[in-house]
Amino acid sequence: MVQKLVLRNEVVKVKGRVKVIIIKKDEFEKFLQLRKLRILDKEYEALMPPIDSLQKNTIDVNGLSVLLQQFVSMMIFNKGYGNGLPLAQMILTTQSGTITFSYTSNITINSQGVTVYLQIFQENGNFVYQYYYVGFDTTNASYSTSEVDLYAGAQINGMYNPGIPETIISNSNTVRIAYTNIPFVKTSDSYLFIVWLIEFQNIPPYLLPFTPTLYNNANVRVNNLQVPDGRNSSITVFFNNGSCNFVCGGNCPSTGLSGFITFVQNNSVILEFPLTNSLGSGASNLEILLCTNTQFSNISAISGYVSSSLSPPVSGATVYVALATLTITYQVS
């Protein structure tokens, strides 16, 4: 018989917060604060505006859907995108048109730009990704603004030949992921700062290959390790046929991910991955194990797994073909 199983329906929360700060030029020297941020067990220092009292923004769920779809395509199919735009931008709608701040690695005088600080830590066994986008205008420009849009892009290391030093960096398109309607006025004797936090919460270790590494100052990117048949070797699904070692790295029938669908529903982005494999002579119940070994640039690899089982509806029946679905819901708030 054929048996279908929902391996997991995991919920990852995506949140956005923002605030606008306008200071007098002579306050600049004392305004930026040296903060310690951490990426797992490593700390680094960043010169940033105050990051307290951020207000809720609106996540662009359609833009997020495009970003996730392209990121996962890069991970599974080694597909590259890139629309030629900087991978971090803020676009301000003013009384006379739009002003675009584009990515730069640091905040400088007499310039406009966006810089991106990353923080990764664990909370109750799951991971949290925090991306602090800091837009700034330290020029003499003056304008009033009614809306600000945040654009972002993801990036991975596409490694076609593990063990051989050949790394190709792949980019997604730069898409709008959030916007806010905070009106403000910048005058010629003031400096503008926009602090924008985009946060992915409640990420189990096994879902790290599906969580986008957005472009950031620390150059942290996930690695897509391809094996000769084209699969991503970081992601393996094992099926228990009753006569194998049912563990990560064991000798059970296994497969990689060969496809997925993406859709938007109830202000969430949902990814579904179909999983199927033959169990040979059959098994008395359906057991599936998803194992991931996520490798990054500049941080250590992280492994994770999740498993599930389902007994046949008829006692004593034999399962010959396994069908399963992995569902990830990116819930926006």
N, C-alpha and C positions, 0 to 999 in steps of 0.2 A: 504494500500500500504506500501511498504518498502522504506525508504528514507535514503540516505547516505550523511554524512556531514563531511568535514574536520574541526575538532575542532580548530586546530591551527597547523601552521608550524613555529616553533620557531627556531631561529639561535643562538647558543651559540658559541662564538669564543674561540679557544684554541691557545695560543701563547707560544712560548719558546724562551728564551734568555740566553746567556751564556758568561762567560769570564774566562780566565785563568790568574792567578796572581802568579808570582814567586818572592820571597823576600829573602834577606840574613837573616841568622839565627838571627843576632844581631838586626834586625829590628822588630822582632816579638812582643816585648812588646808594641810598639807603633802602631802596624799595625791594630790589631783588634779594632773595634769601637763599643761602646755601643749604640745600636739603640732602639728606641721605635717603636714597632709594635703594631697593634691593631686588635683585633678580635671583630668586631661590636663596642660596647660601652666600651670595656675593653682594657686597654693597658698593654703590658708587655715588658720587656727589654731583648735584645738578644745581645750577643757579636759576631759580624759578621765582615767579610772583607768588603771593599767598594763594594756597589752594583750599582754604576753608570756605564755608558758606556758599557752595555751588548750588545753583538752582536747576530744576528739572528742565530738560529740553525735549524735543521730539525726535525720536529715532525714525529715519526714513526706512521703513520696513522693506520697500521695494528695492532701494539701493543696497540694503544689507543682503537681500536675497541674491542679487547679482554678484556681490562680493563673495558670499559663501559658495555659490555655484562655481565661480571661476577658481576660487582657492582649492576646492575639493577636486575639480577637474585637473588642476595642476598637480595635485598630489597623486591622483589615481592614474591619469592618462599622460602625465608629463606634458601637459598642454600649456603653452604660454600665451599671454594676452598682451596687455600694454597698449594704451591709446596715446602714448607720447606725452602725457601730462605728468607733472611732478606727483609723487605718491602721497603727498599731504598738501592740502590747500584749504584756505578759507576764502569765501567769496562774500563780500559785503555789498548789499544793495543800498545805494545812497540816493540823494535827491537828484543827482545828475548822471546816474548810471551805476556801474559795478566797479569794485576795486578788488583785486585778487592778491592775496598773500600766498606765496608758494614756499615749499620746504627749504629750510636752511639749517645748518647744524648748530647754530647758536644765535643768541640775541645780541645785536650790535646797534650802535648809535647811527642815526640818519639812514634807516633802512626799514623795509617792511618784510615780513616773512612769517613762517610757521616752523616751529621745532617740536620734536616728539620725544617725550621721555617715557620709558617703559618700566613697569614694575610687575614682577611675578612672585607670588607667594602661595603657600598652602593654608587652607582654612577648613578645619574638620575633615581632613583627608583629601579634599578636592582642591583644585587650583583656581586662582584668580589672576586674570590678565588685566592690568590697568594701563591704558594709554593716555598720557597727559599731552594734549595738543596745546601749545602755547603760541597764539598768534600775537603779533606786535607791530606797531607803527611808531617809530621814533623819529619821524620826519616832521617837517613844518606843515604838512597837509592839514586841511580842515574840511569837515564834511559832517553830515548827519546821516544816521543809518537806521533802517527800519527792520532789516532781516540779515542774519548771518547764516551761511550754509557751510557745513564741514564736509570736505571731500577726503577720502582715504583710499589707499591701495594696499594690497597684500603682496608679500614677496616670499619666495622659497628658494632653497638651493636645489636645483634639479640635477641630481647626480646620476648620470646614465650608467657609469661603470664603477661600482664599489671597489675600493682598493686601488683605483687609478686616480691620480690627482687631476681629474677633469670635472670641474664644477661649473654648471651653467645656471646663472641666476634668472629665475622666471618671475615676471610681474603680472599682477592682475591689471585690469583697467582701473583708473581712478574714478570712483563713483561717490555720489552724495550719500552719506550715511546718517547725517543728523542736521537739524536746523533749529533756529531759535528766533523769536520775534521780540528781542530786547532793544528798544529804541535808545539811542545815545547820540551825543554830539562830541566830536573831536575838534578841538581848536588848535590853532597854529602854535600855541605856547604849552601844549600838553602832549603826553605820550599815552598811547592806547595799548592795553594788554587784554587778550581774550584767553581765558583758561578753560579748556574743554576736556572733560574726562569721559572716555569711552571704556566701559568695563564689561568683561565677560566673567560671570560668576558661576560657581557650582560645576566646574569641569572635572569629571572623574579622570584619573590618569589614562585610562584606555581611550578617551576621546581627544587627547591632545593632537593627534594627526589631523583632526577635523576642525580644529580651532585656529582661525586665521592669525598668522603672524603679520601684523600690520607693520609697514615701514617705520623704523624707529632709529634714534640716535645710537643705540647700543649695538646695532647691526645683528640683533637676534633674529634668526630665520630658522624655520624647520627644514630638515633635509628630506628630500624625496629619494630614497635609495632604491634604484631599479635593479632587478635581477634580469638575467638574459631573456626570459620570456615576456618581459615588459611589466610584470607586476611590481607593485610597491612592496618591498620586502619588510617594511615597517609594520605591515598590517596582514595578519594571517588568520583565517577562520578554520578551526578544526571540527570535524564531525566524528562522533564516537560510533564505531561500527561494532562495538562489543568485544573486539579482539585486538585492541591496540592500546598504547600508552597515552591516555587522554590527559595530556598536560601541554602547556606551551612548549613548543619545540619537540613534541612527541612524534610518533609515527602514524597517527590517525590520518585518514583522508583529509586533505586540506585544500584550500583555495584562497585566492585573494579577492579583492573587490573589483567587479567588472562593470559596474554601472550604478546609477542612482537617479532619483528624481527630486526636484526642488519645487516647492509651492508655498504660497502665502495663505495663511488661514488664521482668523481671529487675532490679528496683530502679531503673529508669530511667523517665523520662517521654519519650514519643516523639510528635513532631508530624510529620504527613505532609501535604504540600501537592500536590494534583494540578494539573498544568499541561497545557493543550491548546490547539492552534490549527491553523487550516488554512494550508497552504503554497501555496495557489493552484495554479499550474501544476506544482508539485512541485519536489523537490530530490533530488540524488543521494545525499546523506547528511543526517543529522539533527544540527543544531547549535543549541544553546540558550544564551542569555546572560541571567543574572539580575543586574540592576543595582539598587542601593539608594543613596539619598541621605538619610541619617538626620539630621534636624534636631531640636535640643533647645532647651529654655529654659536660659539661663545658660551654655551652652558652644557651641562652633562645630560646624557641620555636618560629618558624616563620610561619605564615599562609599566604596563597595566593590562588587565584582562577582565572579562566578564563572561559568565556562562549561564545557561538556562537549560531546562529539560522539560519534556512533555511526554506523558504516557499515551499510547494509542487509545482511541475511544472504545475499541473492542478489546477485551482482555485476551491476551495470547496472540494478538496480531503481530505481524512483522513489518517493520518500516524499511523500505528499499531505497526510497528517494527522500532526501531532506530538503525542505523548503523553509526558509526563515526570512525575517525582515528585521533589520536594525533601523530604528527611528530616532532621530535627534531633533528636538524642538528647541529653537532659539527664541525664547520668550522675551519680547521687548517691553520695557517699561521706562 
